[in-house]
Amino acid sequence: MKRAITDAQGRLDYGPPVAVVDIGSNSVRLVVYEGMTRSPTELFNEKALCGLGREVQSTGLLAADAVEHALATLKRFRALGERMGVKKMLAIATAACRDAKNGRAFIRSAERTLRTEIDVLSGAREAELTALGVVSGVHRADGVVGDLGGGSLELVDIRGTRLRHGLTRPLGGLALADVSSKSLKKAEKFVKKTLNGLSMLKGCEDRSFYAVGGTWRSLHVMHGYAVPADEALEFARLVHRVDVDTLSNIEVVNNARRPLLPYSALVMEYILRYGKPRQVVFSALGVREGLIYSMLKRKEQQKDALIEAARNLNSLRSRSPRHGEELISWTDRFMASSGLDETPEERRLRHAACLLGDIGWRAHPDYRGEQSLNIIAHGGFSGIDHAGRAYLALAVFFRHVGLVMDDELSPRLRELVSTRMLDRARVLGAALRLAYVVSAAMPNVLTKTKLAVERHRLALHLPNSYAALAGERVLNRLRSLARLIGREPVMLMG
């Protein structure tokens, strides 16, 4: 992988950064990405809550003070893009600008300010891009995507990479507050009337509902967080019916967004009532990421977002990125012979762990496991759920610290993984510990060796030219792995 064209060695060279300006009904946001890639990393992210859509339903117009605030924000965004070396600035606008009578006039002023063309998305196009954002960030998604903005709700059914035609309804928080004159009772009647009988929601039964949009993500929820639908329904009812300022941890929600929470809770409540999904999955990826994904070549779109993110981190932080790649095939051979069954999802997680196995090497030896665990547990990965993230973090943790007891693990991570996944994390961690002591994290060693279960023994094969690598430390780690899978260890030379 190429290094960055700047002095920053912590960046990858994908060419000049790419910016997306998203002019929504409530917020105006700038996101600058490291490059146009399958797993784009944010270099900069800023939003301003301008409230462009707060009066559109009642007056048909964008409020004058909101327009002034938005144009001032866009002027700053243009200046930021210039300082960051952005060559491609993509700009989109959604419900408020397409619905308001003065929306076109505002867009002309905004285009002069940004000095770039702004695509005013139709409701169907907005739904499509939002769904593509979820496709790009959720591995094999299956369900209905709902993007709740300030002005509208977009819904679209997805199965893997296949999308059905989307629809839009005026159910955004600002729009609901406006059309109901800030009466929750009136808003509830409007929501029930608008959502009742939608065939798309009927198709969500016993599948996933993917919640996208700033209001639904107001609480600090990581991408991929899944909640059983009945628990989400109970919480939505609570938010709808109580004073939001009395809710626990409400201080993490921006003051400007708090008044909209009851309206978004109303929409969530009736989506869950009518749709009857199995679970609600929160997605931090939406229309902006969908726009980036839509512009990638087909070959790039087909890559696994998790593996690409792990590959990037491997390139930036490992002693030898190629060694991480070699670990994949080395552990493939071991797992195929081990007698341990492995699902396709477990296999891709193992591959990601191999790529992440050495990202903590610069830390003090006593803290490499802890640092690696924290980087992975809190990293900006997509294409993975919380249980999978915990498995990755624990596997690499075990690779550094050995096979610690359960009571030494973080209880928050431990409760996320099943007993099976914890066992697999230990096995992989032990295999990685062995690999690193054999190869010293250097390439072209593992390709000449083999680890496999043969005749009920766990055999490590070292060719004659590498026989000197054998030693007590290698044998001890081979024994640890063999004990985990119930085999006798043996080292074979030649």
VEXTORPA-181751 format. One record per residue (C-alpha): residue in three letters; x, y, z. Coordinates in steps of 0.25 Angstrom, whole numbers, plus 5000, padded with zeros to 4 digits. Each point is the difference from the previous one (the first is absolute). Example, Ala and Ser with C-alpha at 12.3 -4.5 7.8 and 13.67 -1.06 7.14 Angstrom:
ALA504949825031;SER500650144998;
***
This chain:
MET500050005000;LYS500550144997;ARG500350105010;ALA499450135001;ILE500450124991;THR500050095012;ASP501049995012;ALA499049925008;GLN500449855001;GLY498749975006;ARG499350024987;LEU499849914988;ASP500250064986;TYR498749994992;GLY500250134993;PRO499450145005;PRO498949995011;VAL498650004995;ALA498950095007;VAL498549985001;VAL499150115004;ASP498749965005;ILE498950115001;GLY498949935008;SER498750065006;ASN500650015014;SER501549994998;VAL501050054990;ARG501349915001;LEU501349994993;VAL500849865000;VAL501449994994;TYR500449864997;GLU501449954998;GLY499749954986;MET498949934992;THR500149865005;ARG499249885005;SER500350045014;PRO500150155000;THR500650065012;GLU499650145005;LEU501150115001;PHE499050115005;ASN498650005004;GLU499250135004;LYS498550035000;ALA499250125003;LEU498549995004;CYS499450114991;GLY498549955000;LEU499750034986;GLY498849915000;ARG499350055013;GLU498950084993;VAL499949944986;GLN498749925003;SER499350125006;THR500550124991;GLY500649924988;LEU501350085002;LEU501449995006;ALA500150095012;ALA500850134997;ASP500949985012;ALA500349854997;VAL500450044986;GLU501050105005;HIS500549905010;ALA500249904989;LEU500750094990;ALA501050045011;THR500249865003;LEU500249964985;LYS501050124999;ARG500949935012;PHE499849874993;ARG500650054987;ALA501250065007;LEU500249875008;GLY500049924988;GLU501050094993;ARG501049995012;MET499949855000;GLY500349994985;VAL498749954996;LYS499949994985;LYS498649934999;MET498950065008;LEU498649934999;ALA498850075005;ILE498649955002;ALA498750065006;THR498849935005;ALA498550025004;ALA500050145004;CYS500750054988;ARG499149924990;ASP498750035007;ALA500250155003;LYS499550114990;ASN501350085002;GLY500849875000;ARG500550024986;ALA500450145003;PHE500849965013;ILE500749894992;ARG500550104989;SER500650085012;ALA500649885006;GLU500649964987;ARG500750144999;THR500549995014;LEU500549854998;ARG500450034986;THR499549864996;GLU498749944995;ILE499049955010;ASP499249884997;VAL498650015006;LEU499649865002;SER498649954998;GLY499449925011;ALA500249874992;ARG501550034997;GLU500250045015;ALA499449875004;GLU500949924990;LEU501350075005;THR499649985015;ALA499849854997;LEU501349994992;GLY500750065013;VAL499449895008;VAL500449904989;SER501550055001;GLY500049995015;VAL499249885004;HIS500549864996;ARG498849934992;ALA498950105005;ASP498649954999;GLY498850085004;VAL499550144999;VAL500850135001;GLY499450125006;ASP500750144999;LEU499450105009;GLY500450144997;GLY499550135004;GLY499050014989;SER499749864995;LEU500049855003;GLU500649914988;LEU499749855000;VAL500649904991;ASP500149855000;ILE501349934999;ARG500549864998;GLY501549994999;THR500450104989;ARG498650004994;LEU499150125002;ARG498550014998;HIS499550144996;GLY499950095012;LEU499050105005;THR500050135008;ARG499050055010;PRO500050145007;LEU500349945014;GLY501350075003;GLY500050065014;LEU500050154996;ALA498949974990;LEU499149925010;ALA500250125010;ASP499650104989;VAL498849924995;SER499449975014;SER500350145006;LYS500949935010;SER498849915005;LEU500549865002;LYS498549955000;LYS499950064986;ALA501349954996;GLU499649865004;LYS498850004992;PHE500850054988;VAL501049895002;LYS499049895001;LYS499250044988;THR501350014991;LEU500649875004;ASN498849915002;GLY499949904988;LEU501350034994;SER500449874993;MET501550025002;LEU499850005015;LYS499249874999;GLY501249944993;CYS500950035012;GLU499449905009;ASP501049915007;ARG501150074992;SER500950125004;PHE499650145001;TYR501350094997;ALA499850145007;VAL500850114993;GLY500050155002;GLY500550095010;THR498850015009;TRP500049855002;ARG501550005003;SER499950115010;LEU500449915011;HIS501549954999;VAL499749874993;MET501149944992;HIS499849954986;GLY499449864999;TYR499350005014;ALA498849915000;VAL498850005009;PRO498949905001;ALA498850074994;ASP499149985013;GLU501150085008;ALA500150114990;LEU498550015000;GLU499950015015;PHE501150114999;ALA499350084989;ARG498750005008;LEU500850055012;VAL500650124992;HIS498750034994;ARG499350015013;VAL500950075010;ASP500850135001;VAL501349974992;ASP500850085010;THR499749905011;LEU500649884992;SER501349945005;ASN501250054993;ILE499250104991;GLU501250105002;VAL500749924988;VAL498950054991;ASN500250144993;ASN499150105006;ALA499550044986;ARG499649854998;ARG499349975013;PRO498650074996;LEU500049904988;LEU500249875008;PRO498549985003;TYR499650014985;SER501149914996;ALA499649905011;LEU498550014994;VAL500549964987;MET500949895005;GLU498849955009;TYR499049984988;ILE501149954991;LEU500249895010;ARG498549985002;TYR499749984986;GLY501349944994;LYS500249905012;PRO501549984997;ARG500849915008;GLN501150105004;VAL500450154998;VAL501450024995;PHE500650145000;SER500850044988;ALA501050125001;LEU500149994985;GLY498950064991;VAL499850094988;ARG501550065000;GLU500649865001;GLY499049954990;LEU500450114990;ILE501549965001;TYR499649864999;SER499250024987;MET501250074993;LEU500949885002;LYS500349904989;ARG499349875002;LYS501249935003;GLU500350095012;GLN498549995005;GLN500249855001;LYS501150015010;ASP499749975014;ALA500050135008;LEU500549935013;ILE501249934993;GLU500350134993;ALA500050085013;ALA500949905007;ARG500949994988;ASN500250155001;LEU500350005014;ASN501049884998;SER500750094990;LEU500150125009;ARG500449935013;SER500649864998;ARG501549974999;SER499749924988;PRO498750024993;ARG500349884991;HIS500249915012;GLY498550035004;GLU499649964986;GLU500849875002;LEU499349975013;ILE498749984993;SER500449894991;TRP500949945012;THR498849995009;ASP499149964989;ARG500849874999;PHE500049985015;MET498550025001;ALA499749914988;SER500749895007;SER499650035014;GLY498649935000;LEU499450135006;ASP498850044991;GLU500150154996;THR498850084993;PRO500350094989;GLU499850125009;GLU501049945010;ARG501049984989;ARG499950154996;LEU500250045014;ARG501249915002;HIS500650074987;ALA499850145006;ALA500649965013;CYS501349954992;LEU500150134993;LEU499950075014;GLY500949915008;ASP501250095000;ILE499450145001;GLY500450025015;TRP501549974998;ARG500550145003;ALA499450005014;HIS500749955012;PRO500049855000;ASP499250005013;TYR498950084993;ARG499949954986;GLY498849915003;GLU499350115007;GLN500350114989;SER499649904989;LEU498749975006;ASN499750145002;ILE500350044986;ILE499249894994;ALA498850015010;HIS499950154997;GLY500550004986;GLY499250064988;PHE499749874994;SER498749974991;GLY499549864996;ILE500049955014;ASP499149995012;HIS500350025014;ALA500249855003;GLY501049994988;ARG500850125005;ALA500149945014;TYR500549874993;LEU501150074992;ALA500450085012;LEU500149885009;ALA500849914990;VAL501050114998;PHE500150025015;PHE500249865003;ARG501150004989;HIS500850095009;VAL499749965014;GLY499749864999;LEU498849915005;VAL499650095012;MET498849955008;ASP498650064998;ASP500050085013;GLU501250084994;LEU499250044988;SER499250134998;PRO498649965004;ARG499450104990;LEU500749924989;ARG499849865006;GLU498550025000;LEU499950034985;VAL500649874996;SER499549865001;THR500749895006;ARG500349944987;MET500650134995;LEU500850025012;ASP500649864998;ARG500350034985;ALA500750135004;ARG500949935010;VAL500349894989;LEU500450114990;GLY500750085010;ALA500949885004;ALA500249974985;LEU500550154998;ARG500949995012;LEU500749884994;ALA500150064986;TYR500650135005;VAL501149935008;VAL500349914988;SER500150114990;ALA500450135009;ALA498950074992;MET500849994987;PRO499549964987;ASN500449884992;VAL500149915012;LEU498649955002;THR499949964985;LYS501149905002;THR499449945013;LYS498749925002;LEU499149995013;ALA499049884998;VAL499349895008;GLU500649874995;ARG499749865006;HIS499350065012;ARG501350095003;LEU500250154998;ALA501250004991;LEU500950124997;HIS500849984988;LEU501450074999;PRO500849984987;ASN501549975002;SER500450144997;TYR499150055011;ALA500349895010;ALA500850105009;LEU498850075003;ALA499549895008;GLY500150025015;GLU499449995014;ARG499250134998;VAL499449944987;LEU499749875006;ASN499350065012;ARG499150084991;LEU499749884992;ARG499649925012;SER499150115005;LEU499250004986;ALA500049855000;ARG499449995014;LEU498950104996;ILE499649904988;GLY500349875008;ARG501249954991;GLU501449965003;PRO501050104995;VAL501249964991;MET501150084993;LEU500449944987;MET501350044992;GLY500349984986;
***
